[in-house]
Amino acid sequence: MDSLSPAERSEIMARVRSKNSRPELLVRRLVFALGHRYRLHAKDLPGHPDIVFRKLRSVIFVHGCFWHRHAACALARLPKSRLDFWLPKLEGNKKRDEKNKQALLRDGWKVLMIWECQLKSPERLKGRISGRLEQHHTSRRDRTAYNIVFRLLNAANYGVPQRRERVFFVGFRSDLGVEWSFPEGDYSEDHLLRSPWITGRRVFSADRFLKRKVSERMPDND
């Protein structure tokens, strides 16, 4: 038997939001922290997905475990009263979710379902979202897939007399069959001694730069 009266239970259920719920807001923050930008509740797509990435042809549904019948989840247990009302309603939600998912997949969309209970492990969920969204990169016109190569490079390894690290991304269309990798740095002291270098403020020679670095490392005799 339900521990709440019908009026109390009705009041609690009426407070549940269909949009902008707490789990949905948490997922939005995770996605935003990953650097992705998105649209909300697209009315032109089946099921009005909670988060939409049109360029990536991907959507995210954030489901409450109770309302959408998450299988084998403690939060999805049925109420103890009015089962004749709740069971058909909740099962109907589950069938509608599957119908919307299949419609999106047929139209070429990638669908990610996130359940309320999965928010207990934000870092694991962030990794799952990141892996799904970065798995495929598509162009807006023809949805061509790209192979992305990235690497952290240090300018000092390529002949520049200073430490400056940057992450470089290079992409090739997957249908071209290109296999490419970043060249290894060919830094050498002889190369620096022969080449003058220009900064934004003044010109200085590489040998002066190297001598200064060597003197900084030598121990004091005093």
C-alpha positions in Angstrom: 0.0 0.0 0.0 1.2 3.5 -0.8 2.6 5.5 2.2 1.1 8.7 0.7 -2.5 9.7 0.2 -3.8 10.0 -3.3 -3.8 13.8 -3.0 -0.1 13.9 -1.8 1.0 11.5 -4.5 -0.8 13.5 -7.2 0.9 16.7 -6.0 4.3 15.1 -6.1 3.8 13.8 -9.6 2.6 17.1 -10.8 5.9 18.7 -9.8 7.9 16.5 -12.2 9.1 18.5 -15.2 9.1 17.1 -18.7 11.8 19.7 -19.7 14.7 21.3 -18.0 14.7 18.7 -15.2 17.6 18.5 -12.8 19.2 15.4 -14.6 18.9 17.2 -17.9 20.6 20.4 -16.6 23.5 18.3 -15.2 24.0 16.6 -18.6 24.0 20.0 -20.3 26.8 21.2 -18.0 28.9 18.1 -18.8 28.4 18.5 -22.5 29.2 22.3 -22.3 32.4 21.5 -20.3 33.5 19.2 -23.1 33.4 22.1 -25.5 30.3 21.1 -27.5 27.4 23.5 -28.3 23.9 22.3 -28.9 20.2 23.0 -29.4 17.4 22.0 -27.0 14.1 20.1 -27.5 14.0 20.1 -31.3 10.3 20.0 -32.3 11.1 18.9 -35.8 12.6 15.6 -34.6 10.8 12.5 -33.3 10.5 12.6 -29.6 11.8 16.2 -29.3 15.3 15.1 -28.1 16.6 17.0 -25.0 20.0 17.9 -26.6 20.6 18.1 -30.3 23.9 18.3 -32.2 22.8 19.0 -35.8 26.3 19.2 -37.3 27.1 15.8 -35.9 23.7 14.3 -36.5 23.5 13.2 -32.9 20.9 13.6 -30.2 20.8 12.9 -26.4 17.7 11.9 -24.5 17.9 12.3 -20.7 15.4 9.9 -19.2 14.1 9.6 -15.7 14.4 5.9 -14.6 10.9 5.8 -13.2 9.0 7.5 -16.0 10.8 5.7 -18.8 11.1 2.3 -17.2 14.8 1.8 -17.0 15.4 -2.0 -17.0 16.8 -3.6 -13.8 17.0 -0.2 -12.0 15.9 0.4 -8.4 14.6 3.8 -9.3 12.2 2.3 -11.8 10.1 0.3 -9.3 6.4 0.6 -9.7 4.1 2.4 -7.2 2.3 0.2 -4.7 -1.1 1.7 -5.5 -3.2 2.3 -8.7 -1.2 -0.2 -10.8 -4.0 -0.3 -13.2 -3.2 3.3 -14.0 0.6 3.4 -13.7 1.6 0.3 -15.5 -0.1 1.0 -18.9 1.1 4.7 -18.7 4.7 3.8 -18.0 4.8 1.0 -20.5 3.4 3.4 -23.1 6.2 5.8 -22.4 8.7 3.0 -23.0 7.2 1.9 -26.3 7.0 5.5 -27.5 10.7 6.0 -26.6 11.7 3.0 -28.7 9.5 4.1 -31.6 11.1 7.6 -31.6 14.6 6.1 -31.4 14.0 3.8 -34.4 12.6 6.8 -36.4 15.8 8.8 -35.7 18.1 6.0 -36.6 16.3 5.5 -39.9 16.8 9.2 -40.7 20.6 8.8 -40.0 20.8 10.3 -36.5 22.9 8.8 -33.7 21.0 8.4 -30.5 22.4 8.4 -27.0 20.2 7.5 -24.0 21.3 8.8 -20.6 19.5 7.6 -17.5 19.0 9.4 -14.3 20.9 6.8 -12.2 24.0 7.2 -14.4 24.5 10.7 -13.1 26.0 9.2 -9.9 29.3 8.8 -11.8 29.8 12.2 -13.7 33.3 11.4 -14.8 32.4 8.1 -16.3 29.3 9.7 -18.0 31.5 12.5 -19.4 33.8 9.9 -21.0 30.9 8.1 -22.5 29.4 11.3 -24.0 32.8 12.5 -25.2 33.5 9.1 -26.9 30.2 9.1 -28.6 30.3 12.7 -29.9 33.9 12.5 -31.1 33.6 9.1 -32.7 32.4 10.6 -36.0 33.1 14.0 -37.6 30.8 14.9 -40.4 30.6 17.8 -42.8 27.4 19.9 -43.0 26.8 19.3 -46.7 27.4 15.7 -47.5 28.0 14.1 -44.1 31.5 13.0 -45.2 33.4 11.3 -42.4 36.9 12.5 -41.5 39.9 10.8 -39.9 41.4 13.2 -37.3 45.0 13.1 -36.1 46.2 15.2 -33.3 49.4 15.7 -31.4 51.0 18.0 -28.8 54.1 19.6 -30.4 56.9 21.6 -28.9 58.4 24.4 -31.1 61.8 23.7 -29.5 61.9 20.3 -31.2 61.6 21.9 -34.6 64.4 24.5 -34.4 62.8 27.3 -32.5 64.9 28.4 -29.5 62.1 28.5 -27.0 59.6 26.2 -25.4 56.2 26.7 -26.9 53.7 23.8 -26.9 50.5 23.7 -29.0 48.0 20.9 -29.9 47.6 20.5 -33.7 44.7 18.8 -35.4 44.8 17.5 -39.0 41.9 16.0 -40.7 41.5 14.0 -44.0 38.4 12.7 -45.6 38.1 9.0 -44.8 37.3 8.1 -48.4 40.7 9.3 -49.6 42.5 6.5 -47.7 45.3 8.9 -46.5 47.6 7.6 -43.8 49.5 10.5 -42.3 51.5 11.2 -39.1 53.2 14.2 -37.7 57.0 14.5 -38.7 59.4 14.0 -35.9 61.3 17.1 -34.6 64.8 17.5 -36.2 66.1 20.0 -33.7 69.9 20.2 -33.6 72.4 22.6 -31.9 74.3 23.1 -35.2 71.2 24.3 -37.0 70.5 26.8 -34.3 74.1 28.1 -34.4 73.8 28.8 -38.1 70.4 30.5 -38.0 69.4 33.9 -36.5 66.0 34.1 -35.0 63.6 37.1 -34.7 61.2 37.7 -31.9 58.5 40.3 -31.8 60.7 42.8 -30.0 64.3 42.4 -31.1 66.7 40.2 -33.2 69.1 37.9 -31.4 71.4 35.1 -32.6 70.9 31.5 -31.7 74.5 31.1 -30.3 73.8 33.9 -27.8 70.6 32.1 -26.8 72.5 28.8 -26.3 75.3 30.4 -24.3 72.8 32.0 -22.0 71.1 28.6 -21.4 74.4 26.9 -20.7 75.5 29.5 -18.2 72.2 29.2 -16.4 72.8 25.5 -15.9 76.5 25.8 -14.7 77.0 25.6 -10.9 78.3 28.7 -9.1 82.0 28.4 -8.0 81.7 30.9 -5.1 
